[in-house]
Amino acid sequence: MTGLIVAASVALFAGGAQAMPVAPLSGGDASITLVRGGCGFGAHRGPYGGCRLNRGPRGAIRRSITGAPGGCPPGLYRGPRGFCHR
């Protein structure tokens, strides 16, 4: 009985490994345009992986409306983090 099991095992593993040959890689053109970060035009990845819109410096719109040099209303100044303070 042992001889039969050994003979069956040898016959099972003795075959060639050509059941699925490796196909050559083709250098075809990709039909997908890759975008940096995957967020699309006008956005980027934030520190936790979410998409954020690209924005200009803070106060750029307010500066153009009020004419203030720092972008803050009169009587306020811009702090180190970009916010207006008294």
C-alpha positions as CSV (number, residue, x, y, z in Angstrom):
1,M,0.0,0.0,0.0
2,T,2.8,2.4,0.8
3,G,4.4,1.7,-2.5
4,L,1.2,2.7,-4.3
5,I,1.0,6.0,-2.4
6,V,4.7,6.8,-3.2
7,A,4.1,5.9,-6.9
8,A,1.0,8.1,-7.1
9,S,2.9,11.0,-5.4
10,V,5.8,10.7,-7.8
11,A,3.5,10.6,-10.8
12,L,1.5,13.6,-9.6
13,F,4.6,15.9,-9.2
14,A,6.7,14.6,-12.1
15,G,4.8,16.6,-14.7
16,G,6.2,19.8,-16.3
17,A,5.2,23.2,-15.0
18,Q,4.0,24.6,-18.3
19,A,0.3,24.8,-17.5
20,M,0.5,28.7,-17.4
21,P,3.5,30.2,-19.2
22,V,4.5,33.8,-18.4
23,A,3.2,36.2,-21.1
24,P,5.6,38.9,-22.3
25,L,4.9,42.4,-21.1
26,S,3.6,44.7,-23.7
27,G,4.7,48.4,-23.8
28,G,1.3,49.7,-25.0
29,D,0.1,53.2,-24.3
30,A,-2.0,53.8,-21.2
31,S,-5.5,55.1,-21.9
32,I,-5.7,56.6,-18.5
33,T,-4.2,60.0,-17.7
34,L,-2.6,59.9,-14.2
35,V,-3.1,62.9,-12.0
36,R,-0.7,63.7,-9.2
37,G,-2.2,62.8,-5.8
38,G,-5.5,61.6,-7.4
39,C,-7.4,64.8,-6.4
40,G,-7.7,66.3,-9.8
41,F,-7.0,69.8,-11.1
42,G,-6.8,72.5,-8.4
43,A,-6.5,70.2,-5.4
44,H,-3.9,68.4,-3.4
45,R,-3.6,65.8,-0.6
46,G,-3.8,67.1,2.9
47,P,-1.8,65.7,5.9
48,Y,-4.4,62.9,6.6
49,G,-4.8,61.8,3.0
50,G,-8.0,63.8,2.1
51,C,-8.3,66.1,-0.9
52,R,-8.1,69.9,-0.3
53,L,-8.6,72.7,-2.7
54,N,-5.5,74.8,-3.7
55,R,-5.9,78.3,-2.3
56,G,-3.9,81.5,-2.4
57,P,-2.5,83.2,0.6
58,R,-5.0,84.1,3.3
59,G,-6.5,87.5,3.0
60,A,-5.8,87.9,-0.7
61,I,-9.4,88.6,-1.5
62,R,-10.0,90.9,1.5
63,R,-6.8,92.8,0.6
64,S,-8.1,93.6,-2.8
65,I,-11.5,94.7,-1.4
66,T,-10.4,96.8,1.6
67,G,-7.0,97.9,0.2
68,A,-5.4,97.2,3.6
69,P,-1.7,96.3,3.2
70,G,-1.9,93.1,5.4
71,G,-5.3,92.1,4.3
72,C,-6.8,92.9,7.7
73,P,-9.4,95.6,8.4
74,P,-8.1,98.9,9.9
75,G,-7.0,98.5,13.6
76,L,-6.0,94.9,13.3
77,Y,-2.7,93.2,12.4
78,R,-1.8,89.9,10.8
79,G,-0.4,87.4,13.3
80,P,2.3,84.7,12.6
81,R,-0.4,82.1,11.7
82,G,-2.1,84.4,9.1
83,F,-5.1,85.5,11.2
84,C,-6.1,89.0,12.0
85,H,-5.7,90.1,15.7
86,R,-6.4,93.3,17.7
